[in-house]
Amino acid sequence: MTQSLKEPSFGLGDVEILEHDVVFNGFFQMQKFVVRHRKFEGGWSEMMSRELFERGHAVVVLPYDPVRDEVVLLEQFRIGALHTTQGPWLLEFVAGMFDDDENSEEVATREMREEAGCELGELEFITEYMVSPGGTSERVSLYCGRIDASKAEGIHGLDEEHEDIRVVSVPYAELVDLFEAGRINSAAPIIGVQWLMLHRERLRRQWAGSSE
C-alpha cells in the first residue's frame, strides 16, 4: 500500500546535528552545519556539510482594490536580479520582515503604509511557502489585502533602509498582461497573481458586493 503523503516520512528526531557554527553575521547570517539523517532505504546517511542562509521570515501582501478592480505594484531595485535579462528593477507586492513580537497582520499593516502609502482593510491568507529550502530557512506568508487603489501612487520607502519604491496601480487586465509577458518574475507575485486569477470574482462579491 502506498504511504500517505499527508505527513512527512521522517521528523526532527531523524536528523543528527554534529556541528553548528555561525560563519558570517552581517546584514544577513550564514550558518554551517555538519549533519546526518535517516535514509528511506534504512540506516543513516554519511556526514555532510551544509551552509544555511538565515535571513528571517517575511510577509507579502497582494494589494487588491475590488471596487476599481486594480492591483498595486511596487517597482524597486533588487540585488539578486542584477544579472538577469530584465535587470534588477522588479515588479513586486508589498513585503516586509518580522520585527520582534510582531504577528503577520501587524507586519502587513506596517509595510502597506511604508511601501505603498495605503491603509489595509480585510486580509485573506493565501499560503505559506519556503523560498529555497535547499539553502535558506526563509519562509513567506502570502496574503491578499483589500486597499483603496486611488491613494496608491508616488515614491515610497524608508531612507534608512535605502528603499526607493515606485508605486503604481494597474487594472486587473494589465496585471495579467504583465504576468503573461514575464515582467512579473519573482516567486510571491507569481503565486499571488495566479491565486487572484482563481479568486478574483469571489473577492469582488465578498469585498465590494459587485462582479463583472
FENSUL-V493415 format. One record per helix or strand. SS is the DSSP state (h for helix, s for strand). FROM is the first residue (numbers start at 0). TO is the last residue. If there is no record, write none. Layout:
BEGIN
ss=SS from=FROM to=TO
ss=SS from=FROM to=TO
END
This chain:
BEGIN
ss=h from=11 to=13
ss=s from=14 to=24
ss=s from=28 to=37
ss=s from=43 to=43
ss=s from=47 to=53
ss=s from=57 to=64
ss=s from=69 to=76
ss=h from=78 to=80
ss=s from=88 to=91
ss=s from=93 to=96
ss=h from=103 to=115
ss=s from=122 to=129
ss=s from=135 to=135
ss=s from=138 to=145
ss=h from=148 to=150
ss=s from=153 to=155
ss=h from=158 to=160
ss=s from=164 to=170
ss=h from=171 to=179
ss=h from=186 to=207
END
